[in-house]
Amino acid sequence: MIEKFDVAVIGGGPAGLMAAGRASELGARVVLLEKNSNLGIKLLMTGGGRCNFTNNSDIRNFINILGPNGRWFISALNIFSPEDAIDFFNSRGIETKIEDNNRVFPKSNKARDILDALIAYAQEGGVKILTNSRVEKIIKKDDFISKIVLSDGREVLAGKFILACGGKSYPNSGSSGEVYDWLKDLGHEINEVRPALCQLLINEDLSNLEGLSFSNVQIIAKNDNFKSSKLKGDVIFTRKGISGPVALNLSRELTRQNNNLDLFLDFFPDKNKEELKIEIINILNNNKNFSIKNSLGLLLTKRLSSFFLDKIGLNLDKKSSSLNKHEIESLVNVLKSNKLSFIGLGGFDEAMISSGGVSLQEIDNKTMASKIISNLYLVGETLNLDGPTGGYNLQIVWTSAYLAGSSCF
């Protein structure tokens, strides 16, 4: 069976639904193809199920935070900004709230509400949604796509095609990375795709700290040839390393670095060494008969204090009153610059996003149209554009998908 449409969208995640909804809103006859039985599986995982769907930053700040590739996205954000994304979901009945660092969530704290709004948007425009429809191959003729063939033999013809397949992160959600093979075959250049926004794997045994979180920690990574930004935020210790917002954001910088790096964690970045030393001395003096593990537990939690005391070779059960000046200074030094050996990043199965993708030089930044294939548009994680945690990556999705949907009909 052969069906023909004005626009065919491959991928039923947030990018695909936004692009399909926008194209249909403008009058196009649209089909959306999703290989899973359900739409938006990955979207439901975002923000721990709460869905931090954008960041309410001004455009200049947004671009700066995206890094070197951000300037390419200026024109697009001027067309569909974070404010426009908030207005879009507000207009579809989603009440929103702004939390710390300008992160925007649905007031309900339910990603399902965002997904339902997107599905309704597509359905209202008459988008034909086909789930369990896996694309087997994309057929090119000269510089345009003539049709796509599904795994069950069905063929779909369209005037324009939008690839909204995601990257390689969370492959169980359907983002298997096959889109990059298709794009290579179509003639596009692919910047190396690596996991990003994932945990930092550490050589040391951190099993005793697993599940422990600590606020306001600063991390830098460096070796003789590289020094990362100084990032500050919450960390969570895992069995294999460090996670939490600050670690996830640092992973973006480390995704193309080798593993010969050391991480330096400052657990009290807002205090200098002398200030921290005075605070520790006061705690020890006020709890002279406690073990140092229990005294420092008031500052660090007992598990973390045990970790640091063991690291500098102090007896955990030693009385607080017995610490000498040298031991206190050693403790201050390790709390201000705890060195850990970085051995790599968590894989695609746990990464929130992929870093890398289609070269931005091959995409029109006002329409998301391919400069290689005349009737192809690329959106979302397929592009070589990504941001830190905090709603930036979903805003890239909304903006690129809205532009593609607006431009392809």
C-alpha positions in Angstrom: 0.0 0.0 0.0 1.3 3.4 -1.0 0.1 6.6 0.8 1.0 10.2 -0.2 1.1 13.2 2.1 2.3 16.8 2.0 4.6 16.2 4.9 5.9 13.0 6.5 7.4 13.3 10.0 9.6 10.4 11.2 9.6 10.2 15.0 6.8 10.5 17.5 8.6 12.2 20.3 8.3 15.9 21.3 10.1 17.2 18.2 8.0 15.1 15.8 4.7 16.0 17.5 5.5 19.7 17.5 6.6 19.7 13.9 3.7 17.7 12.7 1.2 19.8 14.7 2.6 23.0 13.3 2.6 21.8 9.7 -1.0 20.5 10.0 -2.0 23.8 11.7 -0.9 25.6 8.5 -3.0 23.3 6.3 -0.6 20.4 5.4 -1.7 16.8 5.1 0.7 15.2 7.6 1.6 11.7 8.6 3.7 11.0 11.7 5.5 7.7 11.9 6.6 6.2 15.2 8.3 2.8 15.5 7.1 2.3 19.1 3.6 1.5 20.2 3.4 4.6 22.3 4.3 8.3 21.6 6.8 10.4 23.6 8.4 7.7 25.7 11.5 9.7 26.4 9.6 12.9 27.1 7.9 11.1 30.0 11.3 10.5 31.7 12.5 14.2 31.6 13.0 16.0 34.9 12.3 12.9 36.8 8.9 12.8 35.2 8.2 16.4 36.0 9.3 17.7 32.6 11.5 20.8 32.8 10.3 21.9 29.4 12.2 25.1 28.9 14.4 27.7 30.6 13.0 31.2 31.0 16.3 32.9 30.0 16.6 35.9 27.6 17.8 34.9 24.2 21.3 36.3 24.6 21.9 34.4 27.9 20.4 31.2 26.4 22.8 31.4 23.4 25.8 31.9 25.6 24.9 28.9 27.8 24.7 26.7 24.7 28.4 27.3 24.0 30.2 27.7 20.7 27.4 26.4 18.5 24.8 28.6 20.2 25.3 31.6 17.8 23.9 29.5 14.9 20.6 29.3 16.8 20.0 33.0 17.4 17.7 33.5 14.4 15.7 30.5 15.3 15.2 31.6 18.9 14.1 35.0 17.8 11.3 33.3 15.9 10.3 30.8 18.7 11.7 31.7 22.0 11.4 30.2 25.5 8.6 32.8 26.1 6.8 31.5 23.0 7.1 27.9 24.3 5.6 28.9 27.6 2.8 30.7 25.8 2.2 27.7 23.6 1.6 25.3 26.5 -0.3 27.9 28.5 -2.6 28.3 25.5 -3.2 24.6 25.5 -4.3 24.5 29.2 -1.0 23.8 30.8 -0.3 26.0 33.9 3.4 26.6 34.4 5.8 27.6 37.2 9.3 28.8 37.3 11.8 27.3 39.7 15.4 28.0 40.6 17.8 28.9 37.7 14.8 29.8 35.5 13.7 26.2 35.0 10.1 26.0 33.8 7.8 23.1 34.7 4.1 22.3 34.3 2.4 23.3 37.6 1.1 19.7 37.9 4.7 18.4 37.9 3.5 15.8 35.2 5.4 15.3 32.0 2.3 13.4 30.8 0.4 16.8 30.6 3.0 18.2 28.2 2.8 15.0 26.1 -1.0 15.0 26.0 -1.0 18.7 24.9 1.4 17.9 22.0 -0.7 14.9 21.0 -3.9 16.9 21.1 -2.1 19.6 19.0 -1.3 17.1 16.3 -4.7 15.5 16.3 -6.6 18.8 16.1 -4.8 19.5 12.8 -5.7 16.0 11.5 -2.2 14.5 11.6 -2.4 10.8 10.7 -0.4 9.1 13.5 0.9 5.7 12.7 2.6 3.8 15.6 4.4 0.5 15.3 5.7 1.9 12.0 9.4 1.5 11.7 11.2 3.1 8.8 13.4 0.6 7.0 14.9 2.8 4.3 14.8 6.3 2.8 14.9 6.4 -0.9 16.7 9.3 -2.5 16.5 10.5 -6.1 19.1 13.1 -7.1 18.9 15.7 -4.3 15.5 14.9 -2.9 13.7 12.1 -1.0 11.2 10.3 -3.2 9.7 8.0 -0.5 10.3 6.0 2.6 9.8 2.3 3.0 8.5 0.8 6.3 9.6 -2.5 7.7 6.3 -4.1 6.8 6.7 -3.1 3.1 4.4 -0.1 3.2 5.6 3.0 1.2 5.0 6.6 2.2 5.3 9.4 -0.3 5.5 13.0 0.6 6.5 16.4 -0.7 8.6 17.2 2.4 10.2 15.0 5.1 11.1 15.9 8.7 13.5 13.7 10.6 12.7 14.0 14.3 14.2 10.7 15.5 16.2 11.9 18.5 19.8 10.8 19.0 21.3 7.8 20.7 20.5 8.5 24.3 18.1 6.2 26.2 18.1 3.6 23.3 15.3 1.7 25.0 13.0 4.6 24.3 13.5 4.1 20.6 16.5 6.5 20.1 18.8 4.0 18.5 20.8 6.3 16.4 19.8 4.8 13.1 19.0 8.3 11.9 22.7 9.1 11.6 23.2 6.2 9.2 20.3 7.4 7.1 21.8 10.9 7.0 25.2 9.7 6.0 23.7 7.8 3.2 21.9 11.0 2.1 25.2 12.8 2.0 25.2 14.7 5.3 28.3 15.1 7.5 27.9 13.7 11.0 29.9 15.1 13.9 30.9 12.3 16.2 28.0 11.4 18.4 28.8 10.8 22.1 26.8 10.5 25.3 26.3 13.7 27.3 24.5 14.8 30.4 25.5 11.5 32.1 27.4 10.5 35.2 31.1 10.9 35.6 32.8 7.5 36.2 35.4 7.4 38.9 38.3 5.0 39.5 38.0 5.1 43.3 35.6 2.9 45.2 32.6 5.1 46.1 30.2 2.3 47.0 29.9 3.5 50.6 28.6 6.8 49.3 26.1 5.4 46.9 22.8 7.4 47.0 24.3 10.3 49.1 23.7 13.8 47.8 25.4 17.0 48.7 24.5 20.6 47.8 26.6 23.4 46.3 29.7 21.4 45.3 32.1 22.8 42.8 33.9 20.5 40.3 36.7 21.1 37.8 38.4 18.6 35.6 42.0 19.0 34.4 45.2 17.5 33.2 48.4 19.0 31.7 46.5 20.1 28.5 43.0 20.8 29.6 41.0 22.6 32.3 37.3 22.5 32.4 35.0 25.3 33.6 34.3 25.6 37.3 30.8 24.3 37.7 28.9 24.4 40.9 25.7 22.7 42.0 24.3 19.5 43.6 26.0 16.1 43.3 24.8 12.6 43.9 27.2 9.7 44.4 26.5 6.5 42.6 28.1 3.1 42.8 30.4 3.9 39.9 30.8 7.7 40.1 29.2 11.1 40.4 25.8 12.3 39.1 23.6 15.2 39.8 23.2 18.5 37.9 26.8 19.7 38.2 28.3 16.4 37.1 25.8 16.0 34.2 26.7 19.5 33.0 30.4 18.9 33.3 30.0 15.8 31.2 29.2 18.0 28.2 32.7 19.4 28.4 34.3 16.1 28.9 32.5 14.1 26.2 35.4 14.8 23.8 38.3 14.6 26.3 40.4 11.5 26.9 40.1 9.8 30.3 43.5 11.0 31.6 41.8 13.6 33.8 41.5 14.3 37.5 38.4 15.8 39.1 38.7 18.2 41.9 35.7 18.6 44.2 35.3 21.6 46.5 32.5 20.9 49.0 32.6 24.4 50.4 33.2 26.7 47.4 31.7 29.7 49.1 34.2 29.6 51.9 38.0 30.0 51.7 40.3 27.6 53.5 40.7 29.8 56.5 36.9 30.3 56.9 36.3 26.5 56.6 39.1 25.8 59.1 37.5 28.1 61.7 34.1 26.4 61.2 35.7 23.0 61.7 37.6 24.0 64.8 34.4 25.4 66.3 32.5 22.2 65.6 35.3 20.1 67.1 35.5 22.3 70.2 31.7 22.2 70.7 31.8 18.4 70.5 35.0 17.5 72.2 33.9 14.2 73.5 32.4 13.0 70.2 34.4 11.0 67.8 35.6 13.1 64.8 33.3 11.0 62.5 30.3 12.1 64.5 31.4 15.7 64.9 32.1 16.1 61.2 28.9 14.4 60.5 27.2 17.6 61.7 28.9 19.3 58.7 29.1 16.6 56.1 26.9 13.6 57.1 28.5 10.7 58.8 29.1 8.7 55.6 30.8 11.5 53.9 32.9 12.4 56.9 34.0 8.8 57.2 35.0 8.8 53.5 37.2 11.9 54.0 38.7 10.8 57.3 39.7 7.5 55.8 41.1 9.3 52.8 43.6 11.3 54.9 44.3 8.4 57.2 42.6 9.5 60.4 41.0 7.1 62.9 37.3 7.6 62.6 36.8 7.0 66.4 39.4 9.4 67.5 38.1 12.1 69.9 37.4 15.5 68.4 39.5 17.2 71.1 42.6 15.2 70.0 43.0 16.5 66.4 46.2 18.5 65.9 46.8 21.5 63.7 48.3 19.4 60.9 45.3 17.0 60.8 42.8 19.8 60.7 44.7 21.4 57.8 44.7 18.1 55.9 41.0 17.8 56.4 40.4 21.3 55.1 42.6 20.6 52.1 40.7 17.5 51.1 37.3 19.2 51.6 38.4 22.1 49.4 40.1 20.0 46.7 39.1 16.4 46.8 40.9 14.7 44.0 39.3 11.8 42.1 40.4 10.0 38.9 38.0 10.3 36.0 37.9 7.2 33.8 35.0 8.0 31.5 31.3 8.8 31.1 28.2 6.8 31.5 27.0 5.3 28.3 24.1 6.1 26.0 21.8 3.9 28.1 21.9 6.5 30.8 22.8 9.7 29.0 20.0 12.3 28.9 21.1 13.6 25.5 23.5 12.9 22.6 26.3 15.3 21.8 27.2 15.7 18.2 25.1 15.1 15.1 24.5 16.7 11.7 26.9 19.5 10.9 25.1 22.8 11.5 26.8 24.2 8.4 24.5 21.9 6.3 21.3 23.2 7.9 19.4 26.5 7.2 19.2 28.1 10.7 15.9 29.9 9.9 14.0 26.9 8.5 15.8 23.8 9.6 16.0 22.8 6.0 18.8 20.6 4.8 21.2 22.2 2.3 22.0 18.8 0.9 18.6 17.3 0.3 16.0 19.8 -1.0 12.9 18.4 0.7 14.4 17.4 4.1 14.2 19.1 7.5 16.2 18.1 10.6 15.2 18.9 14.2 16.0 18.3 17.8 18.7 16.0 18.9 19.6 15.1 15.4 21.4 18.4 15.2 24.9 19.1 16.5 23.5 21.4 19.1 23.0 20.7 22.8 22.8 22.5 26.1 23.1 21.8 29.9 20.4 20.6 32.2 17.7 23.1 33.0 15.3 23.0 30.0 17.7 24.1 27.3 17.6 20.9 25.3 13.8 20.7 25.1 13.7 24.4 24.0 16.0 23.4 21.1 13.4 20.8 20.3 10.4 23.2 20.4 12.2 25.9 18.4 13.7 23.7 15.7 10.5 21.6 15.3 8.2 24.7 15.1 10.5 26.2 12.4 10.5 23.0 10.4 6.8 22.6 10.6 6.3 26.3 9.6 8.7 26.1 6.7 7.9 22.8 5.0 4.4 23.8 3.8 
